[in-house]
């Protein structure tokens, strides 16, 4: 597809839209909390591979197919960011690339 999951430029890391997929399988079907939790754990792993960590995240963008799931998604987001408190955006989208995907997240991290 010609893109990178994450790009580091100087001290800034951009992580592209990440979904709850592993080895081509969708995890947490029907469960927005579980999908969000998995996505954020994957983002944490990506940041660590690039020498960063979740405390460096300054912005999250969450694309959700049903805005009524905001509270479940927000609870999973809080689990990772309760002490960090990055700016956050959550928007409802018509659909994601697979109908079983409920959430897609991207982040910006600025390494200290």
MDTraj code that builds the backbone (N, CA, C; nanometers):
import mdtraj as md
import numpy as np

residues = "UNK UNK UNK UNK UNK UNK UNK UNK UNK UNK UNK UNK UNK UNK UNK UNK UNK UNK UNK UNK UNK UNK UNK UNK UNK UNK UNK UNK UNK UNK UNK UNK UNK UNK UNK UNK UNK UNK UNK UNK UNK UNK UNK UNK UNK UNK UNK UNK UNK UNK UNK UNK UNK UNK UNK UNK UNK UNK UNK UNK UNK UNK UNK UNK UNK UNK UNK UNK UNK UNK UNK UNK UNK UNK UNK UNK UNK UNK UNK UNK UNK UNK UNK UNK UNK UNK UNK UNK UNK UNK UNK UNK UNK UNK UNK UNK UNK UNK UNK UNK UNK UNK UNK UNK UNK UNK UNK UNK UNK UNK UNK UNK".split()
xyz = np.array([
    [0.0826, -0.1206, 0.0000],
    [0.0000, 0.0000, 0.0000],
    [0.0859, 0.1255, 0.0000],
    [0.2160, 0.1138, 0.0278],
    [0.3031, 0.2294, 0.0192],
    [0.2965, 0.3260, 0.1360],
    [0.2832, 0.2751, 0.2574],
    [0.2837, 0.3631, 0.3744],
    [0.3537, 0.2954, 0.4903],
    [0.3855, 0.3734, 0.5915],
    [0.4491, 0.3214, 0.7124],
    [0.3508, 0.3291, 0.8285],
    [0.3614, 0.2343, 0.9190],
    [0.2778, 0.2376, 1.0402],
    [0.3203, 0.3532, 1.1301],
    [0.4518, 0.3779, 1.1347],
    [0.5027, 0.4855, 1.2188],
    [0.6240, 0.5481, 1.1518],
    [0.6364, 0.6797, 1.1710],
    [0.7505, 0.7538, 1.1179],
    [0.8043, 0.8425, 1.2288],
    [0.9378, 0.8394, 1.2434],
    [1.0041, 0.9243, 1.3423],
    [1.0860, 1.0282, 1.2673],
    [1.0609, 1.1551, 1.2968],
    [1.1372, 1.2656, 1.2390],
    [1.1876, 1.3490, 1.3568],
    [1.3193, 1.3464, 1.3747],
    [1.3811, 1.4117, 1.4906],
    [1.3195, 1.3556, 1.6176],
    [1.2512, 1.4376, 1.6959],
    [1.1936, 1.3886, 1.8211],
    [1.0418, 1.3684, 1.8141],
    [0.9856, 1.3706, 1.6934],
    [0.8411, 1.3528, 1.6756],
    [0.8140, 1.2180, 1.6090],
    [0.7175, 1.1457, 1.6657],
    [0.6747, 1.0181, 1.6084],
    [0.5267, 1.0286, 1.5746],
    [0.4946, 0.9947, 1.4511],
    [0.3554, 0.9858, 1.4077],
    [0.3234, 0.8393, 1.3864],
    [0.2200, 0.7917, 1.4543],
    [0.1747, 0.6539, 1.4365],
    [0.0421, 0.6600, 1.3611],
    [0.0392, 0.5944, 1.2465],
    [-0.0790, 0.5968, 1.1603],
    [-0.1927, 0.5155, 1.2204],
    [-0.3078, 0.5266, 1.1564],
    [-0.4270, 0.4553, 1.2032],
    [-0.3983, 0.3099, 1.2338],
    [-0.4224, 0.2719, 1.3573],
    [-0.3956, 0.1373, 1.4047],
    [-0.5275, 0.0732, 1.4445],
    [-0.5466, -0.0511, 1.4048],
    [-0.6708, -0.1228, 1.4343],
    [-0.6415, -0.2492, 1.5139],
    [-0.7469, -0.3154, 1.5555],
    [-0.7351, -0.4371, 1.6359],
    [-0.7197, -0.5594, 1.5459],
    [-0.6083, -0.5632, 1.4750],
    [-0.5812, -0.6786, 1.3895],
    [-0.4479, -0.7415, 1.4287],
    [-0.4452, -0.8727, 1.4205],
    [-0.3228, -0.9473, 1.4499],
    [-0.3179, -1.0654, 1.3546],
    [-0.2112, -1.0720, 1.2781],
    [-0.1933, -1.1800, 1.1812],
    [-0.3142, -1.1944, 1.0889],
    [-0.3703, -1.0809, 1.0483],
    [-0.4826, -1.0806, 0.9560],
    [-0.6187, -1.1067, 1.0189],
    [-0.6215, -1.1310, 1.1485],
    [-0.7471, -1.1575, 1.2194],
    [-0.7882, -1.0350, 1.3001],
    [-0.9181, -1.0114, 1.3083],
    [-0.9699, -0.9000, 1.3874],
    [-0.9984, -0.9498, 1.5286],
    [-0.9422, -0.8787, 1.6253],
    [-0.9614, -0.9141, 1.7657],
    [-1.0753, -0.8324, 1.8250],
    [-1.1406, -0.8874, 1.9246],
    [-1.2444, -0.8144, 1.9959],
    [-1.3657, -0.7802, 1.9116],
    [-1.4049, -0.8692, 1.8229],
    [-1.5217, -0.8420, 1.7379],
    [-1.6417, -0.8063, 1.8249],
    [-1.7055, -0.6950, 1.7928],
    [-1.8228, -0.6508, 1.8658],
    [-1.7942, -0.5828, 1.9985],
    [-1.6685, -0.5675, 2.0349],
    [-1.6324, -0.5120, 2.1661],
    [-1.5397, -0.3909, 2.1495],
    [-1.5955, -0.2690, 2.1519],
    [-1.5131, -0.1501, 2.1319],
    [-1.4073, -0.1297, 2.2404],
    [-1.4377, -0.1683, 2.3640],
    [-1.3384, -0.1556, 2.4713],
    [-1.2178, -0.2447, 2.4422],
    [-1.2435, -0.3700, 2.4122],
    [-1.1351, -0.4646, 2.3866],
    [-1.0532, -0.4220, 2.2653],
    [-1.1191, -0.3755, 2.1597],
    [-1.0446, -0.3296, 2.0427],
    [-0.9558, -0.2101, 2.0779],
    [-1.0105, -0.1153, 2.1513],
    [-0.9338, 0.0036, 2.1890],
    [-0.8148, -0.0340, 2.2759],
    [-0.8361, -0.1201, 2.3713],
    [-0.7286, -0.1640, 2.4600],
    [-0.6169, -0.2318, 2.3795],
    [-0.6531, -0.3179, 2.2868],
    [-0.5528, -0.3853, 2.2052],
    [-0.4767, -0.2849, 2.1178],
    [-0.5500, -0.1946, 2.0550],
    [-0.4873, -0.0937, 1.9688],
    [-0.3854, -0.0126, 2.0476],
    [-0.4232, 0.0339, 2.1645],
    [-0.3317, 0.1164, 2.2437],
    [-0.2111, 0.0365, 2.2923],
    [-0.2293, -0.0919, 2.3186],
    [-0.1134, -0.1746, 2.3564],
    [-0.0195, -0.1900, 2.2373],
    [-0.0744, -0.1971, 2.1163],
    [0.0085, -0.2051, 1.9962],
    [0.0832, -0.0737, 1.9723],
    [0.0158, 0.0367, 1.9940],
    [0.0804, 0.1670, 1.9800],
    [0.1926, 0.1811, 2.0822],
    [0.1694, 0.1348, 2.2028],
    [0.2733, 0.1368, 2.3059],
    [0.3963, 0.0588, 2.2582],
    [0.3733, -0.0572, 2.2007],
    [0.4834, -0.1403, 2.1504],
    [0.5588, -0.0709, 2.0364],
    [0.4856, -0.0098, 1.9451],
    [0.5472, 0.0626, 1.8332],
    [0.6346, 0.1765, 1.8849],
    [0.5812, 0.2533, 1.9803],
    [0.6584, 0.3649, 2.0358],
    [0.7860, 0.3155, 2.1022],
    [0.7766, 0.2068, 2.1768],
    [0.8951, 0.1528, 2.2445],
    [1.0007, 0.1088, 2.1433],
    [0.9567, 0.0501, 2.0324],
    [1.0514, 0.0086, 1.9280],
    [1.1275, 0.1282, 1.8713],
    [1.0661, 0.2464, 1.8773],
    [1.1285, 0.3676, 1.8250],
    [1.1967, 0.4511, 1.9337],
    [1.2096, 0.3933, 2.0536],
    [1.2790, 0.4619, 2.1626],
    [1.1934, 0.5605, 2.2389],
    [1.0632, 0.5480, 2.2267],
    [0.9700, 0.6393, 2.2928],
    [0.8824, 0.5608, 2.3896],
    [0.7815, 0.6269, 2.4425],
    [0.6856, 0.5610, 2.5307],
    [0.5554, 0.6393, 2.5321],
    [0.4553, 0.5807, 2.5926],
    [0.3226, 0.6423, 2.5928],
    [0.3228, 0.7797, 2.6612],
    [0.4118, 0.8026, 2.7549],
    [0.4153, 0.9331, 2.8215],
    [0.4577, 1.0448, 2.7263],
    [0.5102, 1.0089, 2.6099],
    [0.5470, 1.1079, 2.5091],
    [0.4302, 1.1459, 2.4177],
    [0.3191, 1.0743, 2.4274],
    [0.2035, 1.1014, 2.3403],
    [0.1408, 1.2346, 2.3781],
    [0.1259, 1.3211, 2.2795],
    [0.0647, 1.4521, 2.3019],
    [-0.0720, 1.4636, 2.2361],
    [-0.1051, 1.3709, 2.1448],
    [-0.2337, 1.3774, 2.0750],
    [-0.2782, 1.2376, 2.0345],
    [-0.4080, 1.2113, 2.0531],
    [-0.4690, 1.0892, 2.0008],
    [-0.5873, 1.1278, 1.9125],
    [-0.6060, 1.0487, 1.8080],
    [-0.7216, 1.0656, 1.7194],
    [-0.7896, 0.9300, 1.7089],
    [-0.9158, 0.9265, 1.7451],
    [-0.9906, 0.8015, 1.7451],
    [-1.1050, 0.8109, 1.6450],
    [-1.1064, 0.7169, 1.5535],
    [-1.2127, 0.7088, 1.4540],
    [-1.2993, 0.5897, 1.4923],
    [-1.4272, 0.6149, 1.5142],
    [-1.5173, 0.5107, 1.5632],
    [-1.6375, 0.5002, 1.4706],
    [-1.6878, 0.3780, 1.4544],
    [-1.8020, 0.3602, 1.3642],
    [-1.9352, 0.3841, 1.4345],
    [-1.9334, 0.3908, 1.5671],
    [-2.0563, 0.4185, 1.6417],
    [-2.0192, 0.5079, 1.7608],
    [-2.0535, 0.6349, 1.7516],
    [-2.0174, 0.7308, 1.8562],
    [-2.0830, 0.6963, 1.9896],
    [-2.1876, 0.6144, 1.9873],
    [-2.2516, 0.5715, 2.1120],
    [-2.1598, 0.4816, 2.1955],
    [-2.0505, 0.4339, 2.1368],
    [-1.9517, 0.3549, 2.2102],
    [-1.8473, 0.4427, 2.2787],
    [-1.8682, 0.5747, 2.2777],
    [-1.7664, 0.6678, 2.3277],
    [-1.7218, 0.6354, 2.4700],
    [-1.8154, 0.5937, 2.5544],
    [-1.7800, 0.5713, 2.6938],
    [-1.6886, 0.4490, 2.7099],
    [-1.7181, 0.3403, 2.6381],
    [-1.6342, 0.2206, 2.6455],
    [-1.4945, 0.2489, 2.5887],
    [-1.4911, 0.3191, 2.4769],
    [-1.3646, 0.3552, 2.4144],
    [-1.2872, 0.4494, 2.5064],
    [-1.3588, 0.5443, 2.5640],
    [-1.2970, 0.6390, 2.6568],
    [-1.2380, 0.5714, 2.7798],
    [-1.3041, 0.4670, 2.8301],
    [-1.2515, 0.3945, 2.9468],
    [-1.1192, 0.3268, 2.9142],
    [-1.1096, 0.2679, 2.7957],
    [-0.9835, 0.2040, 2.7560],
    [-0.8752, 0.3095, 2.7347],
    [-0.9123, 0.4219, 2.6752],
    [-0.8187, 0.5331, 2.6541],
    [-0.7671, 0.5826, 2.7897],
    [-0.8569, 0.5970, 2.8848],
    [-0.8216, 0.6424, 3.0197],
    [-0.7219, 0.5474, 3.0859],
    [-0.7399, 0.4187, 3.0638],
    [-0.6500, 0.3188, 3.1232],
    [-0.5044, 0.3480, 3.0861],
    [-0.4805, 0.3913, 2.9640],
    [-0.3447, 0.4189, 2.9175],
    [-0.2999, 0.5625, 2.9436],
    [-0.3957, 0.6554, 2.9454],
    [-0.3589, 0.7969, 2.9453],
    [-0.4086, 0.8776, 3.0652],
    [-0.4552, 0.8126, 3.1709],
    [-0.5128, 0.8863, 3.2838],
    [-0.4161, 0.9877, 3.3438],
    [-0.2872, 0.9569, 3.3457],
    [-0.1901, 1.0497, 3.4025],
    [-0.1213, 1.1362, 3.2981],
    [-0.1350, 1.1000, 3.1721],
    [-0.0670, 1.1705, 3.0635],
    [-0.1538, 1.2831, 3.0086],
    [-0.2792, 1.2521, 2.9858],
    [-0.3806, 1.3471, 2.9388],
    [-0.3417, 1.4202, 2.8097],
    [-0.3179, 1.3436, 2.7002],
    [-0.2929, 1.4106, 2.5727],
    [-0.4215, 1.4747, 2.5216],
    [-0.4087, 1.5680, 2.4284],
    [-0.5302, 1.6172, 2.3638],
    [-0.5868, 1.5004, 2.2839],
    [-0.7182, 1.4960, 2.2720],
    [-0.7801, 1.3802, 2.2075],
    [-0.8983, 1.4223, 2.1217],
    [-0.9121, 1.3519, 2.0122],
    [-1.0256, 1.3716, 1.9230],
    [-1.0904, 1.2361, 1.9002],
    [-1.2228, 1.2320, 1.9075],
    [-1.2975, 1.1110, 1.8734],
    [-1.4068, 1.1526, 1.7760],
    [-1.4051, 1.0931, 1.6586],
    [-1.5059, 1.1249, 1.5583],
    [-1.5688, 0.9973, 1.5056],
    [-1.6951, 1.0075, 1.4729],
    [-1.7652, 0.8955, 1.4115],
    [-1.7419, 0.8987, 1.2612],
    [-1.7119, 0.7817, 1.2069],
    [-1.6933, 0.7670, 1.0629],
    [-1.7949, 0.6660, 1.0109],
    [-1.8220, 0.6736, 0.8840],
    [-1.9201, 0.5841, 0.8237],
    [-1.8781, 0.4382, 0.8353],
    [-1.7508, 0.4113, 0.8061],
    [-1.7016, 0.2741, 0.8165],
    [-1.5496, 0.2744, 0.8165],
    [-1.4947, 0.1609, 0.8582],
    [-1.3518, 0.1374, 0.8484],
    [-1.3314, 0.0294, 0.7420],
    [-1.2080, -0.0120, 0.7195],
    [-1.1776, -0.1008, 0.6077],
    [-1.2457, -0.2377, 0.6173],
    [-1.2821, -0.2797, 0.7377],
    [-1.3532, -0.4061, 0.7586],
    [-1.4706, -0.3785, 0.8513],
    [-1.5879, -0.4335, 0.8222],
    [-1.7052, -0.4045, 0.9066],
    [-1.6927, -0.4493, 1.0521],
    [-1.6001, -0.5418, 1.0813],
    [-1.5808, -0.5856, 1.2200],
    [-1.4908, -0.4919, 1.2998],
    [-1.4255, -0.3981, 1.2316],
    [-1.3437, -0.2998, 1.3019],
    [-1.4322, -0.1875, 1.3523],
    [-1.4216, -0.1590, 1.4801],
    [-1.5044, -0.0569, 1.5441],
    [-1.4276, 0.0707, 1.5735],
    [-1.2943, 0.0604, 1.5823],
    [-1.2107, 0.1716, 1.6254],
    [-1.0799, 0.1703, 1.5458],
    [-1.0326, 0.2892, 1.5122],
    [-0.8987, 0.3061, 1.4553],
    [-0.8373, 0.4262, 1.5248],
    [-0.7114, 0.4125, 1.5661],
    [-0.6479, 0.5188, 1.6445],
    [-0.5129, 0.5549, 1.5842],
    [-0.4831, 0.6850, 1.5862],
    [-0.3501, 0.7320, 1.5506],
    [-0.3033, 0.8275, 1.6598],
    [-0.1713, 0.8368, 1.6758],
    [-0.1167, 0.9223, 1.7807],
    [0.0025, 1.0007, 1.7290],
    [0.0285, 1.1101, 1.7986],
    [0.1504, 1.1884, 1.7798],
    [0.2239, 1.1881, 1.9131],
    [0.3531, 1.1553, 1.9070],
    [0.4358, 1.1560, 2.0283],
    [0.5529, 1.2502, 2.0066],
    [0.5875, 1.3244, 2.1100],
    [0.7043, 1.4136, 2.1062],
    [0.7978, 1.3660, 2.2168],
    [0.9121, 1.3143, 2.1739],
    [1.0075, 1.2607, 2.2708],
    [1.0764, 1.3749, 2.3469],
    [1.0918, 1.3553, 2.4762],
    [1.1519, 1.4562, 2.5626],
    [1.3021, 1.4514, 2.5565],
])
top = md.Topology()
chain = top.add_chain()
for i, resn in enumerate(residues, 1):
    res = top.add_residue(resn, chain, resSeq=i)
    for name in ("N", "CA", "C"):
        top.add_atom(name, md.element.get_by_symbol(name[0]), res)
traj = md.Trajectory(xyz[None], top)
